[in-house]
Amino acid sequence: MVFTSSTPIDDRASLNKAIESTKLEKADIEGIRNTTAVLARYTQEKSRPLFDAETQCILAVPKPFETTPLSSFDFLKDLLSKAQAGAVSLSCSSILAGRSSDSDEFSDVAFYAGDLEDEGRVEESTISKLGLSNLLEVGEIIPVKTDANTLAAVSAIPQKDVEACSNEISLFNQALSKLDSRLEFTVELPGDEEGHVIHFVVGKYEEKWCGLTTASIQLE
């Protein structure tokens, strides 16, 4: 597969055009734009991650993905679509961050990392593979206790609220369950005056690492 609609996430003018070319709702377009804008602060020049409008996915570097089966990106588009529907049903902008954020300006974004250099250190390897190694220099990785059936942020929402939108959450959980060896973590940024936190859920689909990421604002 050749990614002809990919653009570096720190090329804001081109990225905005790419995001706007997707057939997403206006709120999701704004949310993806805001999430990628925060991530772009931590890119490295030699390994700038790309956003691909066709697959609506963040990619590490283009060449390794040219032979990737389309099914991997079909899965990620389905996961992202169900994440967006689940977030709306829970009255939040990101299902990965849930209601923990003090802002509703960020949406979930899918990413594809492929093979990792060190599967014993998935968090660091995922961040590095996505060209976001500067996060490791200024941030602190915080493991998140993984719920076997859903995301930790969904588990933290009152059960009556989750039950009120059980169809959307069930569909999302079914898609999420296809990620093997799944784990969640956040990257806290002590020096960020705006209070940004980066969230990740990552796992294996067809033996390749991929998942969702987003940002949130946590002022306390």
N, C-alpha and C positions, 0 to 999 in steps of 0.2 A: 504494500500500500504506500503510495506517495502522497505526502502531505503538502498540497499546493496552496493551502489556505492558512498556513502557519505564520505567526509573527512573534518576535521576542516580546515577553510580557513587560519589558522595560521600555519598549518603543510605544509610548502611550498613544500617539496619533494613529498609528497603524493598528494597534490593538483595539482602540475604540471602534474603528471601522469594522474590524473582524467580529467583535462582539455584537455590534449592531446588525451584522449580516445574519446572525442566528435568528431563528424563528421562535424566540423566547418572549415571554411577557416582559413589559417595560421594567417591572420591579426586579425581575431576575437579571435583566441586562445590567441594570444599575448595581445590583448586588455583586455580580461577577466582576464588573469594572472596579468596584471598591475593593474586593478581595484581592484581585490581581495587582492593584495599585500598592497595597501593603506588602505583598510578597516581592514586588519588583524592587523594593528598597534593599533587599538582601541577596540580589543576584550577583553572580561572578561573571566577569567579562568573558572568560574562556569557556564558560558552560552555561550560557544564558538559556533559561527554560523558554519554551515556546507555548503559545496558546493557539490551538487549531480550531478554527471556526466550524469546520465540517463535523468534527467529532466532539466539539465543545469540551476539549480536554487539554490539560497542561502536559507537555512532553518535555523530557530532559534535553535530548539532542535528536535531530531528525534521522540520521542514517540508520541507526539500529532498529528503527521502527518500520522501515520500508517493507520488511518481510513479515511483519506482525499480522496474524490473522484478523480479519475484520471483525470476527466474533468478539474479540477482546474489547473493541470500541463500541460495538453494539451493546455489550454488557454494561459498560460505563455510562453510556447515554441513558440506558434504562435505569440504572442505579441513580443517576443524577436526577432524572425526571421524577422518579418516585421520592427522592429526597426533597425535591422542591415541593411536591404535592403534600408530603408529610409535614414539612415546615409550615406551610400555609394553614394546614388543618390544626396545627398546634399554636397558631398565632405567634410565630417567630419567623425570622428571615432565614435561619440556618438550622437544619435538624441536627447537625453535628455539634454546634454550640448550644443549641436549645434556648432556654430562657436565661442562661447564665450571663448573656451579654447586656451591657448597659446601652446598646445601640442596635437598631434593626437595619443597619445599612449594608450588612455583609451577607452574601449568599454562598452556598456550597459550590465548590468547583471540583470536577473530577481530575485525576492525574494518572499518568501511566509512567512507571519507573522502569519496568522490565526486569532485568536481572540486577541483583544487588551485589556489591563487592564483598560485603560481610553480613551474612544472614544471622550472625550471632549478635549483631548490633544494628537491628533493623531501623531504629529511629534515626541514628546518625547516617546510616547508609542511604536511607530514603531521602533525607534532606540534601545530602551531598549529590546524589544522582540527579535530583531535580535542579541542581545548580543554585541552591540556596544556602551554600556553606557558610555564608556570612551570618546566618542565624545561629550557627554553632559558636561563633566568636562572641556574640553579644547576648545570647539568650540562654535559658536553662530548660532542658528537657524534663518534663514532669510526666511520668507514666500515669495513665488513667486506668482504673480498675475496669476491665472489660466485662460487660454483661453478655452472657452466652447467647441471648436471644435478640438483643437490640443494642442501640448506642447508650452509653452512660448518661448522656444528656436527656434522652427520652425517659430513662429509668428515674431520673430526678424530678420529672414532672408529675404532679398529682395524678394518681391512677384514674380518678374520675374524668379528668381532662383527656387522658389517653384513650379511655374507653369510648368517649364521645366521638372520636374519629378513628375507631378501630380498623375500618377498612383501609384507609390510607396508610396507617402505621403497619398493618399486617402485610400489605403489598411491599412496603419498603423493607421490612424485616426479611421477607422472602428473598428479595434481591440481595440484601446484605449478607445473608447466610451462604451465598455462593463464594464469598471470600474466605479462603482457607487460611489458617494461621493468623487470624485477624487480631490486631491490637490497636489501641488508641493511645495517643499522647498529645500533650500540648507543649508549646514553647513559650515560656514567659519571658518578657523583655523588660527587665528592671529599669533600663535607661530610657524607655519609651514614655515620654510625658503624656501621651494620649491614652496610655493604658492598654495598648494592643496585646492580644494573646493570639497565637497561631494554633489552630487545631488540626489534627490529622487522624484519620482512620485508614489503616493500610492492611492489606492481606494479599493472598495469592489467588489469581484467577488464571486457569490454564498454565500454572507454574510460573506466572510472571507477576511481579508486585505492582499493585495499583490501589486506588482508593479515592477518598475525598479529602479536601482541605477547605478551611475557611479561616476567617479572622473574627475576633470579637473585641469589645472594649470592656474591661473590667477595672473600674476605678478604685475599688476598695482592696 
